[in-house]
Amino acid sequence: MFDEFYSHGKVMAEIIASSHNMRPFVRVWGSDICPDIPLQYSAPDQIDYIEVDQHGVASLPEFELRLDVKQLPHHTQNCCAEFLLGDDNFILLTKPEGCAPCFFMRDYSELYLKIAKDIGVSEVYTVGTRLAEISPRGRATGFATNAEAIQVLEKNGVAIMKNEVAPYFTNVILGVAADYFGMTGYRINSNHGEEPPYEDSIKQILEILSKISGIDYDNTVFDEVVNDWVSSLKLAGSGPQSNDLFGSQN
């Protein structure tokens, strides 16, 4: 449903995995998480989120705001996620099939983080598009789970998000990683507005990720993956859009 609009993470995962010869070694299906979890395609009024304070430091709220699931229809999910492992000292979590659940994201995050903790993970990085369109396109934004990590982001050209809430799995997992597992969490966003497959913003995020984590990428692989996505978009009739949400930037 959202593959084209939110494909930054998928394109980046393909580039990183191919650059480092990564292969799946753990697969978790939705039924392993919670078989009765409700799946909504429209955002509910109350879901899990993390709070970003005036310094850009993110944390889970003291209480959980969740819908009463007894009032919602349930159905079986068709969702799986995979951990990928290569020759280097990091792992990659990807979701090749299905839709992630909109509810119980703390539980969903905890499931994967337990696996990551057992493997020895101490830092978690998530990437993607920013929900709030406040800053101009062309500059990466983000937050982290402690002051030291914020300084790392700032030194590498990331505009720090402040006084915002950040819902959905790729944000909530950072709060769970910090509060439940003692991990440091980093979030790096791009803004909507660029035409798919988001070549400029993905390259920018990859460069930042390489500087702060040491996870680099192969430029030849980058070109191959982006060209494949361009071809698939043309084949699907989803070519570049004529309207630019932010206009031209100098």
C-alpha positions as CSV (number, residue, x, y, z in Angstrom):
1,M,0.0,0.0,0.0
2,F,2.8,2.4,0.9
3,D,5.7,0.8,-0.8
4,E,6.3,3.6,-3.3
5,F,5.8,6.5,-0.8
6,Y,7.8,5.0,2.0
7,S,10.4,3.0,0.1
8,H,13.5,4.8,1.4
9,G,14.2,2.1,4.0
10,K,13.7,-0.7,1.5
11,V,16.0,0.8,-1.1
12,M,18.6,1.5,1.5
13,A,18.4,-2.0,2.9
14,E,18.9,-3.5,-0.5
15,I,22.0,-1.3,-1.1
16,I,23.5,-2.2,2.2
17,A,22.7,-5.9,2.1
18,S,24.2,-6.2,-1.5
19,S,27.2,-4.1,-0.6
20,H,28.1,-6.4,2.4
21,N,27.0,-9.8,1.0
22,M,24.3,-10.1,3.7
23,R,22.0,-13.1,4.0
24,P,18.9,-13.9,6.1
25,F,19.6,-15.9,9.3
26,V,16.5,-15.3,11.4
27,R,12.9,-15.0,10.2
28,V,10.0,-14.1,12.4
29,W,6.4,-14.4,11.2
30,G,3.5,-12.2,12.4
31,S,1.8,-15.2,14.0
32,D,4.9,-15.4,16.3
33,I,4.2,-11.9,17.6
34,C,0.5,-11.9,18.5
35,P,-2.0,-13.8,16.4
36,D,-5.0,-11.7,17.6
37,I,-3.4,-8.3,16.9
38,P,-5.7,-5.9,15.0
39,L,-4.4,-4.5,11.7
40,Q,-5.6,-1.0,10.6
41,Y,-4.7,0.7,7.4
42,S,-5.8,4.1,8.7
43,A,-3.9,5.6,11.6
44,P,-5.9,5.3,14.8
45,D,-6.3,8.1,17.3
46,Q,-4.1,6.6,20.0
47,I,-1.1,4.4,19.2
48,D,2.4,3.9,20.7
49,Y,4.8,6.7,20.2
50,I,7.9,8.3,21.6
51,E,8.4,11.9,22.7
52,V,11.3,14.0,21.4
53,D,12.1,16.8,23.9
54,Q,13.5,20.3,23.4
55,H,17.0,18.9,23.0
56,G,16.1,16.2,20.5
57,V,16.4,13.4,23.0
58,A,13.6,10.8,22.5
59,S,12.1,8.6,25.1
60,L,8.9,6.5,25.7
61,P,6.1,8.2,27.6
62,E,5.4,7.1,31.1
63,F,2.1,5.6,30.2
64,E,0.9,3.8,27.1
65,L,-1.9,5.2,24.9
66,R,-3.5,2.3,23.1
67,L,-6.9,1.7,21.7
68,D,-9.2,-0.9,23.4
69,V,-8.5,-3.8,21.0
70,K,-11.6,-5.6,22.2
71,Q,-13.7,-3.1,20.2
72,L,-11.8,-3.7,17.0
73,P,-12.1,-6.6,14.5
74,H,-9.2,-9.0,14.4
75,H,-7.7,-11.1,11.5
76,T,-4.7,-13.1,10.8
77,Q,-1.6,-11.3,9.6
78,N,0.6,-12.2,6.7
79,C,3.7,-10.5,7.9
80,C,7.3,-11.6,8.3
81,A,10.6,-9.9,9.1
82,E,14.2,-11.0,8.7
83,F,17.6,-10.4,10.3
84,L,20.3,-10.3,7.7
85,L,24.0,-11.1,8.6
86,G,27.1,-10.5,6.5
87,D,30.8,-10.5,6.9
88,D,30.9,-7.4,9.0
89,N,30.0,-6.6,12.6
90,F,26.3,-5.4,12.2
91,I,23.0,-6.9,11.4
92,L,20.1,-5.6,9.3
93,L,16.4,-6.0,10.1
94,T,14.1,-6.0,7.0
95,K,10.5,-6.7,6.3
96,P,10.2,-8.5,3.0
97,E,6.5,-9.5,3.3
98,G,3.3,-8.1,4.7
99,C,2.4,-5.0,6.7
100,A,3.7,-4.3,10.2
101,P,1.0,-4.0,12.8
102,C,-0.2,-0.5,13.8
103,F,-0.8,-1.5,17.4
104,F,1.3,-2.9,20.2
105,M,4.5,-1.6,18.7
106,R,6.3,-1.8,22.0
107,D,5.6,-5.6,22.0
108,Y,6.5,-5.8,18.3
109,S,9.8,-3.9,19.0
110,E,10.6,-6.0,22.0
111,L,10.3,-9.2,20.1
112,Y,13.1,-8.2,17.7
113,L,15.2,-6.4,20.2
114,K,15.4,-9.5,22.4
115,I,16.9,-11.3,19.5
116,A,19.3,-8.4,18.8
117,K,20.3,-8.2,22.4
118,D,21.2,-11.9,22.5
119,I,23.4,-11.4,19.4
120,G,25.2,-8.5,21.1
121,V,23.7,-5.4,19.5
122,S,24.4,-2.2,21.4
123,E,23.2,0.5,18.9
124,V,20.1,0.7,16.8
125,Y,19.8,2.9,13.7
126,T,16.5,3.5,11.9
127,V,15.9,5.4,8.7
128,G,13.0,6.6,6.6
129,T,10.8,9.5,5.8
130,R,9.6,12.2,8.3
131,L,5.9,12.4,9.1
132,A,6.0,16.1,10.0
133,E,6.9,18.3,7.0
134,I,8.5,21.3,8.8
135,S,12.0,21.8,7.4
136,P,12.9,22.2,3.7
137,R,13.7,19.2,1.6
138,G,17.3,18.4,1.1
139,R,18.5,18.3,4.7
140,A,18.5,15.2,6.9
141,T,16.6,15.4,10.2
142,G,16.7,13.1,13.2
143,F,16.8,12.5,16.9
144,A,18.5,10.1,19.3
145,T,18.0,8.5,22.8
146,N,20.7,10.4,24.7
147,A,22.6,13.7,24.6
148,E,25.9,12.1,23.4
149,A,24.2,10.6,20.4
150,I,22.5,13.9,19.6
151,Q,26.0,15.5,19.4
152,V,27.1,12.8,17.0
153,L,24.1,13.5,14.7
154,E,24.7,17.3,14.8
155,K,28.4,16.9,14.0
156,N,27.4,14.9,10.9
157,G,24.9,17.4,9.4
158,V,21.7,16.1,10.9
159,A,19.1,18.8,11.8
160,I,17.8,17.8,15.2
161,M,14.0,17.4,15.6
162,K,12.7,19.0,18.8
163,N,9.4,19.0,20.7
164,E,7.7,16.4,18.5
165,V,6.0,13.1,18.9
166,A,7.2,10.2,16.7
167,P,4.7,7.3,16.3
168,Y,5.0,4.0,14.4
169,F,7.4,1.1,14.6
170,T,10.6,2.6,13.2
171,N,10.5,5.3,15.9
172,V,9.0,3.4,18.8
173,I,11.6,0.7,18.5
174,L,14.3,3.3,19.5
175,G,12.5,4.1,22.7
176,V,12.1,0.4,23.6
177,A,15.8,-0.2,22.7
178,A,16.9,2.5,25.1
179,D,14.5,2.1,28.0
180,Y,14.2,-1.7,28.0
181,F,17.5,-3.0,26.6
182,G,20.1,-0.2,27.4
183,M,20.9,0.4,23.7
184,T,21.6,3.7,22.0
185,G,19.1,4.7,19.3
186,Y,19.6,6.9,16.3
187,R,16.9,8.1,13.8
188,I,17.8,9.7,10.5
189,N,15.0,11.0,8.3
190,S,14.5,12.6,4.9
191,N,11.5,14.8,4.1
192,H,8.9,13.8,1.5
193,G,8.9,15.7,-1.8
194,E,11.6,14.0,-3.8
195,E,10.5,11.8,-6.7
196,P,10.9,8.1,-6.2
197,P,13.3,6.3,-5.9
198,Y,14.6,9.2,-3.8
199,E,18.2,8.9,-5.0
200,D,19.5,12.2,-3.4
201,S,18.0,11.7,0.0
202,I,19.0,8.0,0.2
203,K,22.6,8.9,-0.7
204,Q,22.6,11.6,1.9
205,I,21.3,9.2,4.6
206,L,23.8,6.5,3.6
207,E,26.7,9.0,3.8
208,I,25.6,10.1,7.3
209,L,25.1,6.5,8.4
210,S,28.6,5.6,7.1
211,K,30.1,8.4,9.2
212,I,28.4,7.7,12.5
213,S,28.3,3.9,12.4
214,G,31.0,2.8,10.0
215,I,28.3,1.0,7.8
216,D,29.4,1.9,4.3
217,Y,28.1,1.0,0.9
218,D,29.4,0.3,-2.6
219,N,28.7,3.0,-5.2
220,T,28.3,0.5,-8.0
221,V,25.7,-1.3,-6.0
222,F,24.0,2.0,-5.3
223,D,23.7,2.8,-9.0
224,E,22.4,-0.7,-9.8
225,V,19.8,-0.7,-7.1
226,V,18.5,2.8,-7.9
227,N,18.3,1.9,-11.7
228,D,16.4,-1.3,-10.9
229,W,13.9,0.8,-8.9
230,V,13.6,3.3,-11.7
231,S,12.9,0.5,-14.1
232,S,10.3,-1.1,-11.8
233,L,8.5,2.2,-11.3
234,K,8.3,2.8,-15.0
235,L,7.0,-0.7,-15.6
236,A,4.3,-0.1,-12.9
237,G,3.3,3.2,-14.4
238,S,4.5,5.1,-11.3
239,G,6.9,7.5,-12.9
240,P,8.1,10.8,-11.4
241,Q,5.4,13.2,-10.2
242,S,5.2,16.7,-11.7
243,N,4.4,18.4,-8.4
244,D,7.2,19.2,-5.9
245,L,5.9,19.7,-2.4
246,F,8.6,22.2,-1.5
247,G,9.4,23.9,-4.9
248,S,12.9,24.4,-6.1
249,Q,15.6,24.9,-3.4
250,N,18.7,27.0,-3.9
